[in-house]
Amino acid sequence: MSEDVVGLAAVTVLGVLEQAYFSLQVIYARRKYSVSPPATTGPPEFERIFRAQANCSEYFPIFITVLWTSGLFFSQGASSVCGLLYLYARFRYFRGYSQSAQGRLAPLYFSAQVLWVLIGFSCVGVLLTFCRVYLAIELLGQLTAALRLT
């Protein structure tokens, strides 16, 4: 079983490490700009780093959920590639936001698009599996037969 999901597991571990990196950046920024916990406001430079980390953390559960759902029900390979693209986009988002509020926009839009692709993969995979398991309907087979792809 573990070999079957190694790609998803690797992307998950990489994502957790990325989240840890973002959290460490907030700790370093607190020290650099003298912002003691529990304060969340300070110089704009600190606030951008803090918000970038918080925003990435807010989306992480959604990402992990659709990564695994699409990987298990649609395609582990495609989902893992999308997962790597998402993590790269989030890294770019964090770096861009840390430098300027405007710097976050392009990576934000890209990561949202990748997230929607994973959501789409999840929906298709779950629908096809549900129909096959509970309704005894092979939608993919019927579609290819109808389109004469086989």
Salt bridges, closest charged atoms under 4 A:
GLU58 OE2 - ARG51 NH2 3.61
